[in-house]
Amino acid sequence: MPSCYAGTMNAPLLDIESARYFLAVAQAQSISGAAVSLGTVQSNVSTRLAQLEASVGVALLRRHNRGVNLTSAGEALLPHCRELLRLSASAIASVQQGAGGRPELRIGAFHTATASLVPRVLSGFIRENRGVRLTVRAGTSEEIRACLAEGDIDCAFLPGAAVDGTMTVQARFNEQLGWVAKAGTVRPGGRPLMQVLAGLPLYSVRRGTLYEASVRLLFQDAGVTPAMPLFQEAGSAEILREMLALGGCFTLAGRSVFAAEVQAGVLEFHAVPGQSPRLQPVLVGMRGRTLPEIPALFIRYAKARAAQAS
C-alpha cells in the first residue's frame, strides 16, 4: 500500500545551512561578500545556492557584473529563511536553558552607542543578573537592523532614523549630540562653526548610510557645503579618540562618548542645536516577536533606566 507520507517525504526541504547561506548572499548582494561573512570560499557558496535553486525548482538569484539581486521567488523565500533561523536559535536556547545552561542575552548596537550608552545600561543589568551569557554585536545601523531582522540578536540600540514599521520602540534615550574636535582647533572666532568644520575631514568608527545622511542633513540645514570629502573610517573608538586628540579632524557623537576628554580639556564639544528625535538612540525589538525571559527582562530594565534619565 502506498504510504500517505510519500509526497511529504519527496518534497524539497529547506535546511538551516541553506537558509544561512541564502541570507548571507541576500545581505551582501554578492557571492564573494557572502563567502567572507560566512568564513568560507566562493565555490562553497555557489554550490550551496545552486543546490537550493535545484531543490525549489526556480531561480532565486539574478547574476550581474556587480554581484547578485534576488528574483521575485528569492524575495518570497527571504522572510521564511529568516524565520527558520530564528526558530532554530530559539529552539537551541530553550534546550540549553532546560538542560541547565546559562540564559542568554544577545544585543546589537550601532558603533557610537557601544562607546557609552550600552555599557551604562548593561552594567547594572548584568550586576543584577550575573548568570546571563551576554553577546553584544556592534556595527553600522544597517548591519544591526539586518541582524535584528534575521533573529541573530534579541533587541538593538539604533538611532531613531533607523526604525521602521517592522520594529517596536521599547525605550528612548536622551543623548546630547554634538561636534567633537581637539580643544582650540575649531573654535569659530567670528566664523560660523559649520563653515569651520566644512574644511576638515570627519571621522567615524565605521561609515554608515544613516550616519552620513544625518551629517549631510545638518550641514544642509546650516546652508553650508563641505569643502572636502567628509567621511573617513577610524576603525575603532580607540583610534578615533586618538585621532581627535591629535587634531585636524572632527566627528559627530553624543556628549557622553568623550565626556572625560572634554572635561580634561583635551577635546571640545559643540552641541547640535534643536536636536531631532531621528538622531536620538532608541532600544527596539522586532514587532510581533516573542522574546525569552531574559531579553524581555532586559527591555523592562532599559525602559526603567531611560525613564529615570529623562
C-alpha positions in Angstrom: 0.0 0.0 0.0 1.4 3.4 -0.9 2.4 5.5 2.1 0.3 8.6 2.8 3.6 10.3 3.7 5.3 9.6 0.3 4.5 13.1 -1.1 5.8 14.8 2.0 9.0 12.7 2.1 9.8 13.6 -1.5 9.1 17.3 -1.1 12.1 19.6 -1.2 13.3 20.7 2.2 14.9 24.0 3.3 17.7 23.1 5.7 19.3 25.5 8.2 22.6 25.8 6.4 21.0 26.6 3.0 18.9 29.3 4.7 22.0 30.7 6.3 23.9 30.8 3.0 21.0 32.3 1.2 20.6 35.1 3.8 24.3 35.9 3.6 24.1 36.3 -0.1 20.9 38.4 0.1 22.6 40.7 2.6 25.9 41.0 0.8 24.4 41.1 -2.7 27.4 39.2 -3.9 28.8 35.6 -3.7 32.2 36.8 -2.7 30.9 39.1 0.1 28.7 36.3 1.4 31.8 33.9 1.5 33.7 36.4 3.6 30.9 36.8 6.1 30.4 33.0 6.3 34.1 32.3 6.6 34.2 30.0 3.6 35.2 30.1 -0.1 33.1 31.3 -3.0 32.8 27.9 -4.6 31.1 26.6 -1.4 28.5 29.4 -1.5 27.9 28.9 -5.2 27.4 25.2 -4.8 25.0 25.6 -1.8 22.9 28.2 -3.7 22.8 26.0 -6.8 21.6 23.1 -4.8 18.9 25.3 -3.1 17.7 26.6 -6.5 17.6 23.0 -7.9 15.6 21.9 -4.8 12.9 24.6 -5.1 12.9 24.4 -8.9 13.1 28.2 -9.6 15.8 30.8 -9.9 16.4 32.7 -6.6 19.2 35.0 -7.8 19.8 37.2 -10.8 23.6 37.4 -11.5 25.1 40.6 -13.0 28.5 42.2 -13.2 28.3 43.9 -9.8 27.0 40.9 -7.9 23.5 39.4 -7.5 20.0 40.5 -6.9 17.1 38.5 -5.6 14.4 37.4 -8.1 10.7 37.6 -7.1 11.0 34.0 -5.9 14.1 34.9 -3.9 12.2 37.8 -2.3 9.4 35.5 -1.3 11.8 33.0 0.2 13.8 35.5 2.2 11.4 36.0 5.2 11.0 32.3 5.6 14.7 31.8 5.8 14.9 34.5 8.5 12.1 32.8 10.4 13.7 29.4 10.1 17.0 30.6 11.6 15.2 32.5 14.3 13.2 29.4 15.3 16.4 27.3 15.2 18.2 29.7 17.5 15.2 29.9 19.8 15.0 26.1 20.0 18.6 25.7 20.8 18.4 28.4 23.5 15.3 26.6 25.0 17.0 23.3 25.1 20.2 24.7 26.7 18.2 26.6 29.3 16.1 23.5 30.0 19.3 21.5 30.5 20.6 23.9 33.0 22.5 26.1 30.5 23.0 29.8 31.1 20.3 32.1 29.9 21.4 34.3 27.0 21.0 37.9 26.1 22.0 39.0 22.6 22.2 42.7 21.9 23.1 44.8 18.9 24.2 48.4 18.8 25.4 51.0 16.4 29.0 51.9 17.0 28.5 55.2 18.8 26.1 53.6 21.3 28.6 50.9 22.2 31.1 53.6 23.4 28.9 55.0 26.2 25.2 54.3 26.3 25.2 50.5 26.0 27.9 50.0 28.8 25.9 52.3 31.1 22.6 50.3 30.6 24.2 46.9 30.6 26.5 47.2 33.7 23.6 47.5 36.1 21.6 44.7 34.5 24.5 42.2 34.4 25.3 43.1 38.0 21.7 42.1 39.0 21.7 39.0 36.7 25.1 37.5 37.0 24.3 34.2 35.4 23.4 35.7 32.0 25.6 34.9 29.0 26.0 38.2 27.2 26.7 38.8 23.5 27.0 42.3 22.1 27.3 42.9 18.3 28.5 46.3 17.2 28.1 47.6 13.6 26.6 50.2 11.4 22.9 50.9 11.8 22.3 48.9 8.6 24.2 45.9 9.8 22.4 45.9 13.2 19.0 46.2 11.5 19.8 43.1 9.4 20.9 41.1 12.5 17.7 42.0 14.2 15.5 41.0 11.2 17.4 37.7 10.9 16.9 36.8 14.6 20.7 36.9 15.3 20.0 39.4 18.2 17.1 39.8 20.6 17.0 43.6 20.6 19.0 46.5 19.3 20.1 50.1 20.1 19.6 52.2 17.0 19.3 55.8 16.1 15.7 56.9 15.7 16.1 57.4 12.0 16.8 53.6 11.6 13.5 52.5 13.0 10.9 51.1 10.5 7.5 49.5 10.6 8.9 46.0 11.4 10.2 47.3 14.8 8.7 48.3 18.1 10.4 51.0 20.1 10.9 49.8 23.7 12.8 52.7 25.2 14.0 56.2 24.2 17.2 57.8 25.5 18.1 61.5 25.6 21.6 61.9 24.4 23.0 65.3 23.6 24.6 65.2 20.2 27.4 67.5 19.0 30.6 68.1 17.0 33.8 66.9 18.7 37.3 68.1 17.9 40.6 68.9 19.6 40.3 71.7 22.0 41.1 75.1 20.4 41.3 73.9 16.8 37.7 74.6 15.6 36.6 77.5 17.7 34.7 79.7 15.3 36.5 83.0 16.1 33.9 85.1 14.2 33.2 82.4 11.6 30.1 80.2 11.8 31.1 76.8 13.3 29.8 74.8 10.4 31.9 76.8 8.0 35.0 75.9 10.0 34.1 72.2 10.1 33.4 72.2 6.4 37.1 72.5 5.8 38.1 69.5 7.9 37.7 65.7 7.4 35.1 64.0 9.5 36.0 60.6 11.0 33.7 57.9 12.4 34.3 54.4 13.7 32.7 53.0 10.6 30.9 54.6 7.6 27.2 54.1 7.6 24.4 55.3 5.4 22.2 56.7 8.1 25.1 58.4 10.0 26.3 60.0 6.8 22.8 61.1 5.9 22.4 62.8 9.3 25.6 64.7 9.0 24.8 65.9 5.4 21.4 67.0 6.6 23.0 69.0 9.4 25.3 70.8 7.0 22.4 71.3 4.6 20.3 72.9 7.4 23.2 75.2 8.2 23.4 76.2 4.5 27.0 75.0 4.2 28.6 72.8 1.6 31.7 70.9 2.9 34.8 71.8 1.0 36.2 68.3 1.1 35.0 64.7 1.2 33.6 64.3 4.6 33.7 60.7 5.7 36.7 58.7 6.8 36.8 55.5 8.8 38.9 55.2 12.0 38.1 51.5 12.5 37.6 51.6 16.3 36.5 54.0 19.0 40.0 54.0 20.5 41.7 55.0 17.2 39.0 57.7 16.7 39.7 59.1 20.2 43.4 59.3 19.5 43.0 61.0 16.1 40.7 63.6 17.6 43.2 64.4 20.3 45.9 64.9 17.6 43.7 67.4 15.8 42.9 68.3 12.2 39.6 66.3 12.1 36.2 66.1 13.9 33.3 63.8 14.5 29.6 63.8 15.4 28.9 62.0 18.6 27.0 62.0 21.9 28.4 64.2 24.6 28.9 61.2 27.0 31.1 59.3 24.5 34.0 61.8 25.0 32.9 63.3 28.3 36.2 62.5 30.1 38.3 64.1 27.3 36.1 67.2 27.2 36.2 67.6 30.9 40.0 67.3 30.8 40.2 70.0 28.2 41.7 67.7 25.5 38.6 67.8 23.3 35.8 70.4 22.9 32.1 69.7 22.3 29.7 71.9 20.3 26.1 70.8 20.8 23.9 70.5 17.8 21.0 73.0 18.3 17.4 71.8 18.2 18.1 68.1 18.2 15.8 65.9 16.2 14.3 62.7 17.6 15.7 61.0 14.5 19.2 61.4 15.9 18.4 60.1 19.4 19.1 56.5 20.3 16.3 54.0 21.0 16.1 50.4 22.1 14.0 48.3 19.6 12.7 44.8 19.1 11.0 43.1 16.2 7.3 43.6 16.1 5.3 40.5 16.9 8.3 38.5 18.1 8.0 36.8 21.5 11.2 37.1 23.5 12.7 34.6 26.0 12.6 35.6 29.7 16.0 37.3 30.0 15.7 39.6 26.9 12.2 40.6 28.0 13.6 41.3 31.5 16.4 43.4 30.0 14.0 45.5 28.0 12.0 46.2 31.1 15.2 47.2 32.9 16.3 49.5 30.0 12.8 51.2 30.0 13.2 52.0 33.7 16.7 53.4 33.2 15.5 55.6 30.3 12.6 56.9 32.4 14.9 57.7 35.3 17.3 59.6 33.0 14.6 61.7 31.3 
